[in-house]
Amino acid sequence: MSAIPWVNQLRTRGAVVAVGAPSGDDVLHLRVQMATAWDAIRVDAMPSDSVRAVKLNALEAFAPGALFPDEFTIKLRGHEILDETMSLADAGAIDGSIFLVAHRYRRPVR
């Protein structure tokens, strides 16, 4: 699979976050955005990796040591992925997919 250029370059910070040990031609190059942080990272993962693994690695990159990962949702194409144990391929992720991580409940603005 070939990486889509903007997934690799457009406003992502830091190094690429690798889920597991992605290798070979099947690696998915994903973009994960954190809604409340207005930030994005690039994640490399295998299609067989779970959605939860991507979410946990992204949360660790956005907020190291963050507690209570179940207080966050992960969405693909605007739809919340309710079963985070499913693989990325089963969730419908393809090379260049964009995931959104957000707080499960709306938080008041102060």
Sine and cosine of phi, psi and omega as CSV:
sin_phi,cos_phi,sin_psi,cos_psi,sin_omega,cos_omega
0.00,0.00,0.66,-0.75,0.02,-1.00
-0.99,-0.14,0.63,-0.78,-0.03,-1.00
-0.97,0.24,0.64,-0.77,0.09,-1.00
-0.98,0.21,0.80,-0.59,-0.13,-0.99
-0.80,0.60,-0.67,0.74,-0.08,-1.00
-0.95,0.32,-0.41,0.91,0.08,-1.00
-0.92,0.39,-0.57,0.82,-0.03,-1.00
-0.98,0.19,-0.41,0.91,-0.19,-0.98
-0.83,-0.55,-0.56,0.83,-0.18,-0.98
-0.94,0.35,0.94,-0.33,0.13,-0.99
0.69,0.72,0.75,0.67,0.15,-0.99
-0.94,-0.33,0.56,-0.83,-0.06,-1.00
-0.94,-0.33,0.43,-0.90,0.11,-0.99
0.90,0.43,-0.20,-0.98,-0.02,-1.00
-0.97,0.22,0.26,-0.97,0.05,-1.00
-0.94,0.35,0.73,-0.69,0.05,-1.00
-1.00,0.02,0.85,-0.53,-0.01,-1.00
-0.98,-0.21,0.79,-0.61,0.08,-1.00
-1.00,-0.06,0.87,-0.50,-0.06,-1.00
0.93,0.38,-0.71,-0.70,0.01,-1.00
-0.76,-0.65,0.96,0.28,-0.04,-1.00
-0.91,0.41,0.72,-0.69,0.02,-1.00
-0.40,-0.92,0.35,-0.94,0.05,-1.00
1.00,-0.02,-0.19,-0.98,-0.06,-1.00
-0.99,0.10,-0.18,0.98,-0.07,-1.00
-1.00,-0.01,0.07,1.00,-0.05,-1.00
-0.89,0.45,0.73,-0.68,0.09,-1.00
-1.00,-0.07,0.79,-0.61,0.08,-1.00
-0.99,-0.15,0.95,-0.31,-0.11,-0.99
-0.93,-0.37,0.35,-0.94,0.12,-0.99
-0.88,-0.48,0.77,-0.64,0.04,-1.00
-0.87,-0.49,0.82,-0.57,0.00,-1.00
-0.94,-0.34,0.60,-0.80,0.06,-1.00
-0.95,-0.30,0.91,-0.42,-0.13,-0.99
-0.87,0.50,-0.74,0.68,-0.09,-1.00
-0.97,0.22,-0.36,0.93,-0.02,-1.00
-1.00,-0.08,-0.15,0.99,-0.06,-1.00
0.77,0.63,0.74,0.67,-0.07,-1.00
-0.68,-0.73,0.34,-0.94,0.00,-1.00
-0.59,-0.81,0.51,-0.86,0.07,-1.00
-0.73,-0.68,0.31,-0.95,0.11,-0.99
-0.98,-0.21,0.69,-0.73,-0.02,-1.00
-0.82,-0.57,0.74,-0.67,0.12,-0.99
-0.96,-0.29,0.78,-0.62,-0.03,-1.00
-0.51,-0.86,0.28,-0.96,0.07,-1.00
-1.00,0.00,0.48,-0.88,0.02,-1.00
-0.85,0.53,-0.41,0.91,-0.02,-1.00
-1.00,0.10,-0.17,0.99,0.03,-1.00
-0.94,0.35,0.49,-0.87,-0.04,-1.00
-0.99,0.17,0.40,-0.91,0.06,-1.00
-0.90,0.44,-0.61,0.80,0.00,-1.00
-0.89,0.46,-0.62,0.78,0.02,-1.00
-0.89,0.46,-0.64,0.77,0.05,-1.00
-0.91,0.42,-0.70,0.71,0.00,-1.00
-0.88,0.48,-0.72,0.69,-0.02,-1.00
-0.91,0.42,-0.66,0.75,0.03,-1.00
-0.92,0.39,-0.61,0.79,0.04,-1.00
-0.92,0.39,-0.69,0.72,0.03,-1.00
-0.88,0.48,-0.63,0.78,0.03,-1.00
-0.90,0.43,-0.57,0.82,0.03,-1.00
-0.96,0.29,-0.62,0.78,-0.02,-1.00
-0.97,0.23,-0.67,0.74,-0.06,-1.00
-0.61,-0.79,1.00,0.09,-0.03,-1.00
-0.81,0.59,0.74,-0.67,0.02,-1.00
0.98,0.19,0.24,0.97,-0.01,-1.00
-0.88,0.48,0.70,-0.72,0.01,-1.00
-1.00,-0.07,0.34,-0.94,0.12,-0.99
0.85,0.53,0.90,0.44,0.02,-1.00
-0.89,0.45,-0.32,0.95,0.02,-1.00
-0.96,0.29,-0.16,0.99,0.08,-1.00
-0.99,0.17,-0.01,1.00,0.00,-1.00
-0.90,-0.44,0.56,-0.83,0.08,-1.00
-0.96,-0.28,0.30,-0.95,0.12,-0.99
-0.76,-0.65,0.73,-0.68,-0.07,-1.00
-0.83,-0.56,0.52,-0.85,0.09,-1.00
-0.75,-0.66,0.82,-0.58,-0.05,-1.00
0.82,0.57,0.58,0.81,0.07,-1.00
1.00,0.09,-0.06,1.00,-0.03,-1.00
-0.93,-0.36,0.74,-0.67,0.04,-1.00
-0.92,0.38,0.69,-0.73,0.08,-1.00
-1.00,0.00,0.96,-0.29,-0.10,-1.00
-0.98,0.21,-0.58,0.81,0.01,-1.00
-0.98,-0.20,1.00,-0.02,-0.07,-1.00
-0.96,0.28,-0.12,0.99,0.02,-1.00
-0.99,0.15,-0.20,0.98,-0.01,-1.00
-0.95,0.32,0.40,-0.92,-0.01,-1.00
-0.96,0.29,0.32,-0.95,0.04,-1.00
-0.87,0.49,-0.64,0.77,0.01,-1.00
-0.89,0.45,-0.68,0.73,0.02,-1.00
-0.92,0.39,-0.48,0.88,0.02,-1.00
-0.97,0.23,-0.25,0.97,0.02,-1.00
0.98,-0.17,0.21,0.98,0.01,-1.00
-0.96,0.28,0.66,-0.75,0.10,-1.00
-0.80,-0.61,0.12,-0.99,0.03,-1.00
-0.86,0.51,0.83,-0.55,-0.01,-1.00
0.99,-0.11,0.07,1.00,0.01,-1.00
-0.91,0.42,0.47,-0.88,0.02,-1.00
-0.89,-0.46,0.83,-0.56,0.06,-1.00
-0.97,-0.26,0.52,-0.85,0.06,-1.00
-0.88,-0.48,0.81,-0.58,0.08,-1.00
-0.95,-0.30,0.78,-0.62,-0.04,-1.00
-0.56,-0.83,0.30,-0.95,0.09,-1.00
-0.90,0.44,0.62,-0.79,-0.02,-1.00
-0.90,0.43,-0.64,0.77,-0.02,-1.00
-0.92,-0.39,0.57,-0.82,0.03,-1.00
-0.90,0.43,0.63,-0.77,-0.02,-1.00
-0.93,-0.37,0.66,-0.75,-0.03,-1.00
-0.92,0.38,0.57,-0.82,0.05,-1.00
-1.00,-0.01,0.74,-0.67,-0.02,-1.00
-0.91,-0.42,0.00,0.00,0.00,0.00
